[in-house]
């Protein structure tokens, strides 16, 4: 089973600060790190760690940030499927407070300048799953992605809109929800989007919109999911948080990986609905996602070492 990971690879500039500054205030950075990020890149790292078949479908442009990304993708063994030299890739300033919480300031690059021709050479017959983040649906070229995605309704669409869910137009979200994506959000995102007072009402509302499984991560409290029948809570574990960058990406990446490995083990044509019915395997996948995410928040940035991954993958 193969997944197309659609989105962006950008440069993350991680700055550790005591707290977010107030307007007009000057705060010193205590530590700085430059790494490669972007939701799609983070998800693909998890799939690669699980040896799950996938392609990373991200544009690489021309400029100092694009050069850093191109070098990293080559080292990771990825074929660059979109070379577009019109402009540089974007970057993200990640402000990490002492409690590990992060705030993002993103500067868009070529990854926000979608073009129809990027999709022309894709052979979709080789993919059963598609992953999509919310950032790809915020720009004025988002219709290109949406129109293409509407023609892929026979695939499992894993949609993780992230913190920009309220920046995506209502019309765009309605189109995405119409193809019944598997939705993945964190607690804050879900409550703010649905305007509900509690997480159970929120997840029921989200299921009404998508008619497919909804996952809501709860930090150290784990994750809840709703499959149209029952709301199930799977406990997490309390760990010392360094930063939360990439936690959600690693969680959905593990869920995709667990399903893909299960389908390959059972037979190539096993569907997502069959996976849901194999309750023990599905629950195991969610527990593993909690475990991997808990390891990611204990390191700076979104990438854990192979040794750390092997320790978590039990």
C-alpha positions in Angstrom: 0.0 0.0 0.0 1.4 3.3 -1.1 0.8 6.9 0.1 1.2 10.2 -1.7 2.3 12.8 0.8 1.2 16.1 -0.6 2.3 19.5 0.9 5.5 21.3 1.6 9.0 21.1 2.8 10.3 24.3 4.3 13.1 25.5 6.5 12.3 25.7 10.2 14.2 28.3 12.2 13.6 27.2 15.8 14.2 29.8 18.5 13.9 29.0 22.2 12.5 32.0 24.2 11.3 32.4 27.8 7.8 33.4 26.6 6.2 35.1 23.7 7.0 38.9 23.8 4.4 41.5 24.3 3.9 44.1 21.6 6.9 46.4 21.5 8.9 44.2 23.9 12.4 42.8 23.3 13.1 39.2 24.3 16.4 37.4 23.9 16.6 34.0 22.2 18.3 31.4 24.3 18.9 28.8 21.6 18.6 28.6 17.8 18.4 25.7 15.4 17.9 25.4 11.7 16.2 22.3 10.3 13.9 21.0 7.6 10.2 20.9 8.4 6.8 21.3 6.8 3.9 19.0 7.6 4.4 16.8 4.6 8.1 16.4 5.2 7.4 15.5 8.9 4.8 12.9 8.0 7.0 11.4 5.3 9.8 11.0 7.9 7.5 8.8 10.0 6.5 6.7 6.9 10.1 6.3 6.0 11.0 5.1 9.5 8.3 2.5 9.3 9.5 1.5 5.7 6.0 2.3 4.4 5.9 2.9 0.6 5.3 6.5 -0.2 6.2 9.5 -2.4 6.9 13.0 -1.1 5.1 15.4 -3.4 6.6 18.8 -2.5 7.9 21.6 -4.7 11.6 22.6 -4.5 12.4 26.0 -5.9 15.5 28.2 -6.4 17.3 30.0 -3.6 19.1 29.6 -0.3 16.2 27.8 1.4 15.5 25.6 -1.6 19.2 24.6 -1.7 19.0 23.5 1.9 15.9 21.5 1.3 17.2 19.9 -2.0 20.3 18.7 -0.2 18.3 17.2 2.7 15.9 15.4 0.4 18.8 14.0 -1.6 20.4 12.7 1.6 17.1 11.2 2.7 16.8 9.4 -0.7 13.8 11.2 -2.0 13.3 11.8 -5.7 12.3 15.5 -6.1 9.0 15.3 -8.0 8.5 19.0 -8.5 11.3 21.2 -9.6 10.0 24.8 -10.0 12.7 27.4 -10.2 10.3 30.4 -10.2 11.1 31.3 -6.6 12.6 30.1 -3.3 11.0 27.8 -0.8 9.5 29.3 2.3 10.6 29.2 5.9 9.0 29.1 9.3 10.1 30.9 12.4 9.2 28.6 15.3 9.1 30.3 18.7 9.3 27.7 21.4 8.5 28.8 25.0 9.9 27.2 28.2 6.9 25.0 28.6 7.5 23.5 25.1 4.5 25.2 23.4 5.3 26.6 20.0 4.0 29.5 17.9 4.7 29.7 14.1 5.4 32.6 11.8 5.4 31.2 8.3 6.8 32.9 5.2 5.4 31.3 2.1 7.5 30.3 -0.9 7.1 28.2 -4.0 5.1 25.7 -2.0 2.2 28.1 -1.9 2.3 28.8 -5.6 0.4 25.7 -6.9 0.3 25.0 -10.6 -1.9 22.5 -12.5 1.1 21.1 -14.4 2.6 19.9 -11.1 0.0 17.2 -11.1 0.1 16.2 -14.7 2.7 13.4 -14.4 1.3 11.8 -11.4 0.1 8.2 -11.9 -2.5 7.9 -9.2 -3.1 4.2 -9.9 -0.1 3.4 -7.7 -1.5 5.2 -4.6 -4.2 4.0 -2.1 -3.7 6.9 0.4 -3.3 10.7 0.1 -2.1 12.9 2.9 -2.9 16.6 2.8 -2.2 19.4 5.3 -4.2 22.6 5.7 -1.5 25.0 4.7 -2.0 24.0 1.0 -5.6 25.2 1.1 -5.0 28.7 2.4 -3.6 30.5 -0.6 -5.2 32.0 -3.7 -4.1 28.9 -5.7 -5.8 26.5 -3.4 -8.5 25.7 -5.9 -5.9 23.9 -8.0 -5.3 21.4 -5.2 -9.0 21.1 -4.3 -10.1 20.5 -7.9 -7.5 17.8 -8.3 -8.4 16.2 -5.0 -12.1 16.0 -5.9 -11.1 13.6 -8.6 -9.4 11.3 -6.1 -12.4 10.4 -4.0 -11.7 6.7 -4.4 -8.5 7.1 -2.2 -8.2 7.3 1.5 -7.8 11.0 2.1 -6.0 11.8 5.4 -6.6 15.5 6.1 -4.8 17.3 8.9 -5.8 21.0 8.5 -3.8 22.0 11.6 -3.9 25.5 13.2 -4.9 27.2 9.9 -8.3 25.4 9.7 -10.1 28.7 10.4 -8.2 30.4 7.6 -9.5 28.0 5.0 -12.5 29.3 3.2 -15.9 27.7 4.0 -16.4 26.8 0.4 -13.0 25.0 0.2 -13.7 23.0 3.4 -17.1 22.0 2.2 -15.5 20.6 -1.0 -12.9 18.7 1.0 -15.4 17.3 3.5 -17.6 16.1 0.6 -15.0 13.4 -0.3 -15.2 12.1 3.3 -11.6 12.6 4.5 -10.2 10.9 7.6 -9.8 14.0 9.8 -6.9 14.7 12.3 -6.9 17.7 14.6 -5.7 18.6 18.0 -8.0 19.6 20.9 -7.5 23.4 20.5 -8.1 23.3 16.8 -11.2 21.2 17.1 -12.8 23.3 19.8 -12.1 26.6 18.0 -13.4 25.3 14.7 -16.6 23.8 15.9 -17.2 26.4 18.6 -18.3 23.7 21.0 -17.8 23.7 24.8 -16.4 20.2 25.1 -14.4 17.7 23.0 -17.1 15.1 22.7 -19.6 17.5 21.1 -16.8 18.8 18.9 -15.8 15.4 17.6 -19.5 14.5 16.9 -19.9 17.7 14.9 -16.8 17.0 12.9 -18.0 13.6 12.0 -21.3 15.1 10.8 -19.2 17.1 8.3 -16.9 14.4 7.1 -18.8 11.1 7.6 -15.5 9.4 8.3 -13.3 8.7 11.3 -12.2 11.8 13.3 -9.1 11.8 15.4 -8.5 14.5 18.0 -5.2 14.5 19.9 -5.2 15.6 23.5 -1.5 16.1 24.3 -0.3 13.9 27.2 -3.9 12.7 27.7 -3.6 10.8 24.4 -6.2 10.8 21.6 -9.9 10.3 21.1 -11.5 9.1 17.9 -15.1 8.6 16.7 -16.0 6.1 14.0 -19.7 6.9 13.8 -20.6 4.5 16.6 -18.5 5.1 19.7 -16.1 7.8 21.0 -13.0 6.0 22.1 -10.3 7.5 24.3 -6.8 6.0 24.2 -4.5 7.2 27.0 -1.2 8.9 26.4 1.7 9.3 28.7 3.2 12.2 30.6 6.7 13.1 29.4 9.0 16.1 29.7 8.2 18.3 26.8 11.1 20.0 24.9 8.8 21.4 22.2 5.7 20.2 20.4 6.9 20.8 16.8 5.8 18.0 14.6 3.9 16.1 17.3 0.6 16.1 15.3 2.5 15.2 12.1 4.2 12.3 13.7 0.8 11.1 15.1 -1.0 11.1 11.8 2.1 9.7 10.1 2.0 6.7 12.5 -1.7 6.2 11.9 -1.1 6.0 8.2 1.8 3.7 8.7 0.0 1.3 11.0 -2.9 1.0 8.5 -0.6 0.6 5.5 1.4 -2.2 7.3 -1.8 -3.9 8.4 -3.2 -3.8 4.9 0.0 -5.2 3.3 0.0 -8.0 5.9 -3.6 -8.9 5.4 -3.8 -8.4 1.6 -3.2 -5.6 -0.8 -6.9 -4.7 -1.2 -7.9 -4.4 2.5 -9.9 -1.2 2.9 -9.9 1.4 5.7 -13.4 0.2 6.8 -12.0 -3.3 7.2 -9.2 -1.9 9.3 -11.7 -0.2 11.6 -13.5 -3.5 12.1 -10.2 -5.1 13.2 -10.6 -3.3 16.5 -7.4 -4.7 18.2 -5.2 -3.7 15.3 -6.8 -0.3 15.0 -6.3 0.4 18.7 -2.7 -0.8 18.6 -2.1 1.7 15.8 -3.5 4.5 17.8 -1.4 3.5 20.9 1.7 3.4 18.7 0.8 6.9 17.4 0.6 8.2 20.9 4.0 6.7 21.7 5.8 8.1 18.7 4.3 11.5 19.3 5.4 11.4 22.9 9.0 10.7 21.8 8.9 13.6 19.2 8.0 16.2 21.9 11.0 15.2 24.0 13.5 16.4 21.3 14.0 19.7 19.7 12.4 19.8 16.2 10.2 17.3 14.5 12.7 14.5 13.8 13.7 11.7 16.2 16.7 9.5 15.8 16.5 5.9 14.4 17.5 4.6 17.8 14.7 6.5 19.5 12.2 5.4 16.9 13.2 1.7 17.3 12.8 2.0 21.0 9.3 3.5 20.6 8.1 1.0 17.9 7.1 -1.8 20.2 
